[in-house]
Amino acid sequence: MSVLVYTETEDGKFKKAAFEVASYAKEVAGGDEVVAVSFNATDASELGKYGVSKVLNIQNDKLGKFNAEAYADALTQAAKKEGSKIIVVSQSANSKYVAPLLAVHLEAGYASNVMAAPESTDPFTVKRSAFTNKAFNFTQITTDVKIVGLSQNAFGLKENEGEATVEDFSPELKDEDFSVNVESVDKAKDKVTIADAEVVVSGGRGLKGPENWGMIEEMADILGAATACSKPVSDMGWRPHSEHVGQTGKPVASNLYIAVGISGAIQHLAGINAAKTKVVINNDPEAPFFKAADYGVVGDAFEIVPKLNEKLKEFKAKNA
């Protein structure tokens, strides 16, 4: 028996989430084998560093663009081929599409937003976040096949000594798998994505206008971070909607979230609550964000951020 993982790629390279689900699967597997399924990966063997012993590498031009039906069909065939009773996926947008389809195909129970290794394997019990990360619950999966959706940055990357054998895998895909045709995918180039970022630097209406975003972008560049914004900022057209984070925007699960000029409306806090460390810079000491933050600076962002950027540059230069 094996634990199967869906390892996501982009332009042939594995995303950080792929290594995290592999690390988690190794923990869950114990002495069992961890088998990964990759789609058009350039170097699938690197998964061996995170506990994967075998990779079923699919090379298929038709699967160059993500297609939930086709990917779910391929993963179903892989799970049946390997006799896998536990399948681990991430909580990326793509995996959220795939997991329910996979659950239907395999008649499997699916637990999303899993935060840690199973509390118990008999019964199979996992800890999950609930109510937009305000609480936790413990869920039992009682079906024969179980699907675990691992929250981003919940488990971390854990390297294991070992090598992965790479096996070509060619699932039999049906025409109906491609009933939805992906014409193109538009994405930002040369930028860290919010989903993959270790650090996110976000700005709000306190920045007073799009012309003041230079200091946010400078901080993000120094820290190797993604840039983000609050909903009012994207609604006013100061920043693209792709940067809107919060309950109605993109969720944030970074290790560090820096909020500049954001008061902290409940919808915004709900979307960034999974960030491990939250820092807020705001000139209003009564801003709701201070109650949710781990660290807070009360003051004028136009004075604080440029000085902070200079200190970060000095620190980076000393440790280069």
N, C-alpha and C positions, 0 to 999 in steps of 0.2 A: 504494500500500500504506500502511496506517496501523497505529499502535499503539493498542490499545483498553484503556481502564481502567474498572474498576468502582468508582464513587465512592459510598461509603456515606453515607446521610443518616439523621437522626433528627429527627422532628417538622419535616420540611421543610428542615432546615439540614444542611450538610455537616459531617461529622466531620473532625477533624484528619487522620485517616488518609487521607481522600479527597484532601486537598491534597498529602500526601506521595507517594501513588502517582502523582498527576498530575505532580509534579516529577520523579519517577523516570522516568516514561514519556517525558517531554520529553528527558531525557538519553539514553535508549535510542533514541528515534526519530531523532535527528540532524536531517536535513532533511525527514523524513517527517511526516505529519500525526498529531496526537494526538487521538483521539476518545474522549470520555467517555460512559458510560451512567449516567444518574441516575434515581432512582425517587422521584417526587413531590417534587422539589426546588422550593422557593419561588423562589429566584434562582439558576438554573443558570449564569448568565453569569459568576459570580465565579470559576469554574474557569479562565477565561481568564488570570487573574493568575499561574497556575502552569503555563502552557504548553499548555493545551488549546485547540485551534482550533475544535472542533465538539463540541456536546453533544447526544446523543440523549436527550431528556428524556421519560421515561415518566410520564404522569399517569393512574393507574388505581387506583381505590379498593380493588380486590381485592388490590392489592399494597401496601396501607397497612401491613400487618404482614409482617415478613420471612417468606418461604416459599422454602426452598432450591431445590425443584424448579422453581417458577415463575420465580424469579430466574435460575436457570441456563438455562432455556429462552429467556428474553428476551435474555440475554447472548449465547447461541449465535446467535440470529437477528441480533443486532446485529453480531457478528463476521463472519458470512457476508455481510451486507449491505455492510459496509465493506471486505471482503477483508483483514481484519486477521490477521497471522501471529504477532503477539506480543500477549498479553493480560496486564495487570498487575492484581493484586489485593493487598489487604493481608493481614495475618495475624490479623485479628480472628476472633472465634468464627463470625460469619456467613460470612466469606470462606472459612474452613476447611471449612464445609459446602458452599459453592458450587463451589469450585475443582475437587474431584474429579469432580463431576457435569459440570462444563463440559469437563473433560479427556476424559471419555467421549464426550460429544456431538460434540466436535471432533476426536477421535482425536489429542489433543495430549499432549505431555510436560509434566509439572508439577514444578517445583522450588520447594519451600517454604523458609521461613526464609532468604531471600536477604538478604545484608548489604550489597551494593554494586552499582554498575553493572557490566555484563558485562565480564569480563576479556578476552573475545574474542567477536566475532560470527560468526566462521567458523573453527572450530566455535563454536557459541553456548555460552559457558562462564560460569557464575556462581559466586560465592563464597557458601557457605552455612554457617550455624552447625550444629554437630552435638553429640551427647552432652550435651544440656541446656546448650548454650552453653559447654562446656568445650573445644571444638575447632572447627576449620573444615575444610571440604572444598570441592573444586572439582568442580562437576557440569556435564556436557555434556548439552544437550537436542538430540537429533538429529531429532526429528519436524518435519514441515513447520510445524505450528502449535505455539507454545510458550506456556506459562502460567508466569508468575513471581509467587510469593507473597513480598511484601516485608515483612521484619520491621519492627515498629514502631520508630520513632526511629532506624532504621539509616541512612537517607539524608537525612532532614531536609526542611525546606520551602525551596524555591528559587523566588522570584518571577521571572516573565518578563514583559517588556512585550508586551502583546498582548490581543486580545479574542476571545471565543468566540461563535460563532453558535449559537443554540439552535434545535434542530429537534425538532418533536413526533415521537415514535416510538411506534407502537402495535403491539407484537408480537402474533402470533396465539397465544394461550395455550389449552391443551387442558384438558379437565375433569380428566384424570389429574394435571395439574400441581398440583392442589389436593386430592389424595388425603389429605394431612395438613392438618387445619384448625387454625389458630392461634386459640384462643378469646380469650386475653388475654395481655398482657405486663406483668409486675410489675417495677418498677424504682424505685430510690431517686430522690427528687425533690430538686432544689436542691443536688445534691452533684456534685463532680467524680468521674467514674468512674475506676477503676484503669486501664482500657484507654487512656483518653484523657489521663491526667494527665502533666504534665511533672515533677511532684514527688509522691512518695508518702511519707507518714509512717506508720510501722508500729509496733505495740506487741506485747510478748510477756508471758510469765508474770511477768517481773520487775516488772510494774506492780501485781501482787498482788491485783487485783480490778477489776471493771468500774467501780466508783465512782471510780477514779483516772484514767479515760480523758479527763477534761476537759482536761488539759494537752496531750494528743495532738491532740484536736479543735481546741484553741486554736492550736497550731502549724500545723495544716493550714489553718485559716481564715486565718491571717496570710500563709501562703505560697501560698494558692490551690491547695492540694494535696488529694489523695485520702487517706482513712484506710484502713489495712489492719491485718492482724494475723497472727500465726503460727497454725498448726493447733491446738495445745493450747488456745489462747485461744477459738477458735471452737467446739471440741469441748466446752469447759466452759460454753459459752453466754454468755461475757462479751461477745462481739461476734457479729454475724450471720455466717453461713457465706459470704455474698457478699463479705466482706472478707478471707477466708482466702487468702493468697498463698503460693506455694511449688510444689513439683513436683506435688502432688495438689490444689492450689488454682489460683488465677488467676496467670498469668505476669506479671511486671513488666518493662517495657522503658522505664521513665521516665529522664529525664536525671539525676534525683537521687532516691535512696532513703535515707531516714533510719530506722534501726532502733533502737528504744528498748526495752531490757530483753529482747532476743532473743539467745539464746546462739549460734544459727547452726547448727542441725542440717543435715546434708547435704541433706535433702529441701527445706528452706527455701532454702538457698543455690542449689540447682539451679533454683528457680523465679524467683529475682531476679537471676540472674547477668547477664542482658542489660541491667540498669540501668547507665547510663554511670558514675555516681559514687555510691559507697556510703559512708554515714556510720553508725557504730555508737556507741551510748552504753550502757555496761554496767559494772557494778561488779566484774565478774570479769575480771581481765586475761588469764586463760587461756581465755576464751570463744572458740570456733572462729571466730566472726564476724570477729574482729580480723585473722585471716590473709587474709580475703577483702575486707576493707574498704579503701577508699582513705584514709579518715580515721577515727580512733577516739578516743573520750573515755572514760577509765576513771574512774568515779565514780558516785555515787548519782543516779539519774535524777530523784528527787524534789527534789533540790537543783539539778541542772544544767538540766533542761528549763524550769522556771519562769524562771530567770535568762536562758536563751537566748531564750525567748519575749519577755521584756522588751526585750532587745537588738534582736530582729527587729522589734518594734513601733517602736522608736526609729529604726531604719534606714529602715523603710517610711515613717514620718512625714516624715523628712528628704528622702526622694526622691519624695514624693507629687507 
